[in-house]
Amino acid sequence: MKENLKKIIIPIVCLFVGIIGTILVYKFVPQNLTTNTKNENVSITSNDSLSESIKKVYDAVVVVQTYQYGTLYATGSGVVYKTDDKYGYIITNQHVIENGSSIKVTNNNKESADATLLGSDQYIDVAILRVDKSFVMATATIGDSTNTQIGDTVFAVGCPEGINYQGTVTRGILSNTNREVTVSLTSGGTYVMEVLQTDTAINSGNSGGPLCNINGEVIGITSMKLIKDSAEGIGFAIPIEAVMNAEQYLVQGKPIERPTIGATISAINNTSTLRQNDINISDDISTGVVIVSTQSGYPAANAGLQKGDVITKIDNYDINSIAKFRTILYKYSIGSTITVTYIRDGQTKTTQITLNKGA
């Protein structure tokens, strides 16, 4: 009898306690400690938007279309960097306009104009175009890539995949500031370019467009020519300082004046050329470039260099290929004096060379 009574009383007591407890919590616990399940409008703002910086350069970027006898041959991007009383001037890549018979540019108003090629250079992969000033919507501000650091925010503006995606903006960081990339030259051979590396998306059609810093200043000109198909998240841009050094010649229609030492050189592993010229290189020498011949009256001959000498350094730069030799040599101006380190008959020597104007 007692057991049956317990079975009835205990549940009743528990229910009563639960009810009393609920009432007490509701009455005495502050409402702000309870969970609010209502949906609320939350405003989120970004403090790192690039919109104002993009506006500074956006309307200065144009589509560049190259034609061969009326047929579209290549498409890239370009950036208007200056104007005068009559014309606007556009930077793009040399490989975008090479082999073209005519060039057309289109601005963000979808207005098109014929462009005149003033000059181009395959080594730096830069070309300068000219258009009527009335076509120009805006001009970009030229920045300074030497003030940038790895990890800085950068963005690109261009026309990936052609005019249908005109005005595309992509964003990333500066991945490296002095990357060396070997490129093939139109005239044959190779050249080592020193470029900016970024993870900013750069696709076909972006070539010739600007890479900008967080202030919207142009610090480089992007180039698809420098990108390998097997790499993802790796893009390159020509530093704006190299571009503007070339611009001073190209805008006047002049070829860029580059120095020469007045010598024919060969790769150290080009056994065929060395054999044909009766040059024997010790197996102990694994780096450098070999002088095959020198031209009388030119710097190499004047400095005492001769056939069979192996050049291993220019000043403090190591030389390990013809492409690197050319790249380092072209860092200097005509009339500059350089120190050349070379090996002759197993001995390391140095000589001073004053550079002449190249052909």
Secondary structure, DSSP 8 states (H G I E B T S, - for coil): -HHHHHHHHHHHHHHHHHHHHHHHHHHHS-GGGS---S--------S---HHHHHHHHTTEEEEEEEETTEEEEEEEEEEEEE-SSEEEEEE-HHHHTT-SEEEEE-TTS-EEEEEEEEEETTTTEEEEEEEGGG-----EE--GGG--TT-EEEEEE-TTSGGGTTEEEEEEEEEEEEEEEEE-TTSSEEEEEEEEE-S---TT-TT-EEEETTSEEEEEE-GGG--TT-SS-EEEEEHHHHHHHHHHHTTT-----EE-SEEEEETT-HHHHHHTT----TT--SSEEEEEE-TTSHHHHTT--TT-EEEEETTEE--SHHHHHHHHTTS-TT-EEEEEEEETTEEEEEEEE-EE--
